[in-house]
Amino acid sequence: MLFQTLFWSGLALVLCNATANLIAAVLFKREQDNKAILAALIAGIMLVAWCVFEFIFLPNAAAVFYAVVGIAQTITSAHLLHKQKPSTEQ
């Protein structure tokens, strides 16, 4: 079966969540804050969604920690995105 080991679930998590966070980091480095915050928000939402999947199909203690991190990232990114001024103003 596909999920008998943690390899495939770990690979999916790395491809989905790590990629979005790396994109956010590169955008922050290039000082494209609005896009970076949006990428961080997407990464947080994807992490929370993945943790829900894990709670249902692959329950483990680490998922609780990652869910808390994902919720914090989502809330923080949403707050920053809401507070960010439009990119046309300088």
N, C-alpha and C positions, 0 to 999 in steps of 0.2 A: 504494500500500500504506500501511497505517496507520503503520508505523514507519520510513518513508523519511527523515523529518526527526526532530530531537530534540524538537520541540514537544509531541507527544502523550506521550512518555515523561516529559518535564519537567513537563507538566501533571499527570500521574498522581502523580508524586513530590511535587509541591507539595500537591495535594489530600489525599493519604494521609498523608505524613509531616509536612508543615508544620502541617496542621490538628491532628494529635495533639500536637505540641510546643507549639502555641499554647494548646491546652486545658490542657496541663500548666502552662504559665506563668501562665495565669489562675488555676488552682487553687492554685498556690504563692502568688500574690498574695493570694488570699482565705484563706490559711493552712489549706488543706485538704490537708495534706501527704500522707496516705496515698493519696488519689485522684490527686494530682499525680504522685507517684512511679509509680503504676500507669499513668497516661497516658504518662509518659516511658518506661516499660518497653515499653508497646505500640508507641510510636513507634520505639524502638530495634529491636524485633523486625521491624517493618514495613520499616525502612531496610535491615536485613540481608537480608530476603527480596527486596526490590527489587534490591539489589546482586547477589544470586544470579541473578535474572532478567536483569540487565544483562550479567553475565559470560557467560551462555548466548546471549542474543539480540543484544545491542548492546555488545560488548566495547569498553571504553575505559579510559584510565588513571585518570580521575576516580572511577570505580567502586571502585577499590582504596582510595582515600582515604576515601570515604564508607562503605565496608565496615568499615574500622578504626574510624571514628567510631561507626557503628551498634553494633559489637561492644562498644566501650567504654561507650556509653550503656546498652546492655542489661545488661552486667555490673554497672555502677555502680548502676543502678536496682534490679536484683534484690538486690544487697547492701543497699541502703538500705531496701528493702521488707522484707527479712528482719530487719534491725536495728530497724525502727520498732516502737515499742510499740503495742499495740492502742489505738484511739482512745477507748475507754471509760475508760482510765486517765489520770489527770492529775496 
